[in-house]
Amino acid sequence: MKKSLLAATILTLVGTTPLAVADGPIDGKIYGKINISLVNTDSVSDAVWKLNSNASRIGFTGATAIADGLEVFYQAEFGVCVDDGDCKGKTFGQRNIVAGIKGSFGSVLAGNHDTPTKMAQKKIDLFSNLEGDIKNTFAGENRMSNMLAYSTPKMGDFSATVAVMPGEGDNGTGLTDAVSYSLSYSKDNLYIALAGDQDIKDQDLLRIVSQYQMEALQLGLMYQENDTADESGYFASAAYRVDKTTYKAQYGSVEDKTTLSLGTDYKLAKNTKTFLFYTDNNNPDPSVGDSNTFGIGLEHKF
């Protein structure tokens, strides 16, 4: 009820009444996450204290039935910068913003969205959006605009997604100037995926991902080959839960680049946690360099 009232208030403030949005019933919700951390980073140049907003966001998502067994769905998600209110010069940053149709045939979506390769990583990155994020070491963690994606319905224990991004005259003229895909297998506590990119941000790569959940223990492993950069690497993670505390560790290596993160999460409530972490990143590129970071933070989802 509170979220419905909030949605109506927001629509009224922007000059649009809820009745003007659609003629039929709307099945939607408002969701979000605030993640903020206080960190100390010691790099080649100096040691700095920072207050960071880590992919904090607010979103609107829902679906409306338009025929028997057919529905239209939408998502509009925006990044909010809790630390200083400045998202690269904007109040809000665009995240996944799409519309699509879903039925027995699977689903089709169009808009700005994470690639199938990024999605295939699932939850093996235990320090996502922090200094130990897998994207700081591995290519392939992309959110792309002008995306048209098709996902199959689940076929037994398998499912697949393929996405194309037209060049629109900037980087090409064809429908499939850039392609990302994934094929995944999921049964019981085991997840395995094969994914790859072709001409996504000028990168051609292939990755294999696996995740296994064994009661309180979660294990993740990824191997990736990047043909464009002529490099390969691996990434491994482990998490172990004891009551309200989860202990986490992960390590990744790509040629001369490495990342190591250790940390703990403590659950304060169903949607709220506090966390501690330490990350050691090594990069031979002088423009990036080596760094180690210690941080403490709080996350609340709604």
Secondary structure as GFF3:
##gff-version 3
##sequence-region A 1 302
A	DSSP	alpha_helix	2	13	.	.	.	ID=ss1
A	DSSP	three_ten_helix	18	20	.	.	.	ID=ss2
A	DSSP	beta_strand	27	43	.	.	.	ID=ss3
A	DSSP	beta_strand	47	53	.	.	.	ID=ss4
A	DSSP	beta_strand	57	67	.	.	.	ID=ss5
A	DSSP	beta_strand	70	80	.	.	.	ID=ss6
A	DSSP	beta_strand	92	103	.	.	.	ID=ss7
A	DSSP	beta_strand	106	114	.	.	.	ID=ss8
A	DSSP	alpha_helix	116	120	.	.	.	ID=ss9
A	DSSP	three_ten_helix	134	136	.	.	.	ID=ss10
A	DSSP	beta_strand	143	151	.	.	.	ID=ss11
A	DSSP	beta_strand	158	165	.	.	.	ID=ss12
A	DSSP	beta_strand	178	187	.	.	.	ID=ss13
A	DSSP	beta_strand	190	200	.	.	.	ID=ss14
A	DSSP	beta_strand	203	214	.	.	.	ID=ss15
A	DSSP	beta_strand	217	226	.	.	.	ID=ss16
A	DSSP	beta_strand	231	242	.	.	.	ID=ss17
A	DSSP	beta_strand	245	254	.	.	.	ID=ss18
A	DSSP	beta_strand	257	269	.	.	.	ID=ss19
A	DSSP	beta_strand	272	282	.	.	.	ID=ss20
A	DSSP	beta_strand	291	301	.	.	.	ID=ss21
###
